[in-house]
Amino acid sequence: MGLIKKRPWYDKVVITTIPHYCAIVFMLSPIPIYIFYAFIATISSTLSITWHLSGEKPGRLMTVDYIFASLWAFTEIYITLLFFRNDVLCMIYITLFNVVNLYTNKLVDKYSFGEERWFNYDTGHSVWHVFSAIKYSVCAWLIRPISS
């Protein structure tokens, strides 16, 4: 946010986005909603990498990146409601993990810029990427298609 410098492919903010693709592994299924999940996860991760590579300029790419990231989270919640509505604990986990993920992203933004700067944006956002990738992989594992 606010950085208008193009990043090389090996930059830590770019590299730490790559593990988001791991969530797709748990969703390999012919069931249409899981195909949609894998599609959204792939597009969202690719948009995020592209946005970081392009210098993180506010604009259309950022907006589309945020829309797909939100759609990814809502798809997790939708799958939970669709297939796991009797598993209240799963519903709580998925919702809580997504809320915490969003909140920590906003905390990183808040404490990376301005007067209350606690840490460098690149470091904070890279750590958040790792946390986010773990969150998406855990959620994908929790709501994975279970063969009968």
C-alpha positions as CSV (number, residue, x, y, z in Angstrom):
1,M,0.0,0.0,0.0
2,G,1.6,3.2,-1.1
3,L,4.7,1.5,-2.5
4,I,5.1,2.3,-6.1
5,K,8.1,0.2,-6.9
6,K,8.1,-2.9,-9.0
7,R,9.3,-5.9,-7.2
8,P,11.4,-8.7,-8.6
9,W,9.9,-12.2,-8.7
10,Y,12.2,-13.3,-5.8
11,D,11.1,-10.5,-3.4
12,K,9.9,-11.9,-0.1
13,V,6.4,-10.3,-0.4
14,V,6.0,-12.1,-3.8
15,I,7.6,-15.4,-2.7
16,T,5.4,-15.7,0.4
17,T,2.3,-15.4,-1.7
18,I,3.0,-18.6,-3.5
19,P,2.0,-21.0,-0.7
20,H,-1.6,-19.9,-1.1
21,Y,-1.7,-22.3,-4.0
22,C,-1.4,-25.2,-1.5
23,A,-5.1,-24.9,-0.6
24,I,-6.0,-26.1,-4.1
25,V,-4.6,-29.5,-3.4
26,F,-7.4,-30.4,-0.9
27,M,-10.1,-29.3,-3.4
28,L,-9.3,-31.7,-6.3
29,S,-12.8,-33.1,-6.9
30,P,-15.3,-33.2,-9.7
31,I,-17.9,-31.6,-7.5
32,P,-18.7,-28.2,-9.1
33,I,-18.4,-26.0,-6.0
34,Y,-14.9,-27.5,-5.3
35,I,-13.9,-26.8,-8.9
36,F,-15.1,-23.2,-8.4
37,Y,-13.1,-23.0,-5.2
38,A,-9.9,-24.2,-6.9
39,F,-10.6,-21.7,-9.7
40,I,-11.1,-18.8,-7.3
41,A,-8.1,-19.8,-5.2
42,T,-5.9,-19.9,-8.4
43,I,-7.1,-16.6,-9.7
44,S,-6.9,-14.9,-6.3
45,S,-3.3,-16.1,-5.7
46,T,-2.2,-15.1,-9.2
47,L,-3.8,-11.6,-8.8
48,S,-2.1,-11.1,-5.5
49,I,1.3,-12.0,-7.0
50,T,0.7,-9.8,-10.0
51,W,-0.3,-6.9,-7.7
52,H,2.9,-7.2,-5.7
53,L,5.0,-7.5,-8.8
54,S,3.4,-4.4,-10.3
55,G,4.4,-2.2,-7.4
56,E,1.2,-2.4,-5.4
57,K,-0.5,0.6,-6.9
58,P,-4.0,1.4,-5.8
59,G,-6.4,0.9,-8.7
60,R,-8.2,-1.7,-10.7
61,L,-5.8,-4.6,-10.1
62,M,-5.9,-4.0,-6.3
63,T,-9.7,-3.9,-6.4
64,V,-10.0,-7.1,-8.4
65,D,-7.4,-8.7,-6.1
66,Y,-9.4,-7.8,-3.0
67,I,-12.7,-8.9,-4.6
68,F,-11.3,-12.3,-5.5
69,A,-9.7,-12.7,-2.0
70,S,-13.1,-11.9,-0.5
71,L,-14.8,-14.3,-2.8
72,W,-12.4,-17.0,-1.8
73,A,-13.3,-16.5,1.9
74,F,-17.0,-16.4,1.1
75,T,-16.7,-19.6,-0.9
76,E,-15.1,-21.3,2.1
77,I,-18.0,-20.2,4.3
78,Y,-20.6,-21.2,1.6
79,I,-19.1,-24.7,1.3
80,T,-19.2,-25.0,5.1
81,L,-22.9,-24.1,5.1
82,L,-23.6,-26.4,2.1
83,F,-21.9,-29.6,3.3
84,F,-21.1,-29.1,7.0
85,R,-24.1,-27.3,8.3
86,N,-24.6,-29.9,11.1
87,D,-20.9,-29.4,12.2
88,V,-21.2,-26.2,14.2
89,L,-17.6,-26.4,15.3
90,C,-16.4,-26.4,11.6
91,M,-18.7,-23.5,10.8
92,I,-17.2,-21.5,13.8
93,Y,-13.6,-22.4,12.8
94,I,-14.1,-21.4,9.2
95,T,-15.8,-18.1,10.0
96,L,-13.3,-17.3,12.8
97,F,-10.3,-18.1,10.7
98,N,-11.5,-15.8,7.9
99,V,-12.3,-12.9,10.3
100,V,-8.9,-13.2,12.0
101,N,-7.2,-13.3,8.6
102,L,-8.8,-10.1,7.5
103,Y,-8.2,-8.4,10.9
104,T,-4.5,-9.3,10.9
105,N,-4.1,-7.9,7.4
106,K,-5.6,-4.6,8.5
107,L,-3.3,-4.6,11.6
108,V,-0.3,-5.1,9.4
109,D,-1.4,-2.2,7.2
110,K,-2.0,0.0,10.3
111,Y,1.3,-0.7,12.0
112,S,3.4,-0.7,8.9
113,F,2.7,2.9,7.9
114,G,2.3,6.3,9.7
115,E,3.2,7.4,13.2
116,E,2.5,4.1,14.9
117,R,4.9,2.2,12.7
118,W,6.0,-1.0,14.5
119,F,7.7,-2.8,11.6
120,N,8.6,-2.7,8.0
121,Y,5.7,-3.3,5.6
122,D,7.6,-6.0,3.6
123,T,8.3,-8.0,6.7
124,G,4.9,-7.6,8.2
125,H,3.0,-8.4,5.0
126,S,5.3,-11.4,4.3
127,V,4.6,-12.9,7.7
128,W,0.9,-12.2,7.1
129,H,1.1,-14.1,3.7
130,V,2.5,-17.1,5.5
131,F,-0.2,-16.9,8.2
132,S,-2.9,-16.5,5.4
133,A,-1.6,-19.4,3.4
134,I,-1.7,-21.6,6.5
135,K,-5.2,-20.4,7.2
136,Y,-6.4,-21.2,3.6
137,S,-4.8,-24.6,3.7
138,V,-6.3,-25.5,7.1
139,C,-9.7,-24.3,6.0
140,A,-9.5,-26.2,2.7
141,W,-8.5,-29.3,4.6
142,L,-11.5,-28.9,7.0
143,I,-14.0,-28.5,4.2
144,R,-12.4,-30.9,1.7
145,P,-14.6,-33.3,-0.2
146,I,-14.8,-36.5,1.7
147,S,-15.4,-39.6,-0.4
148,S,-18.0,-42.0,0.9
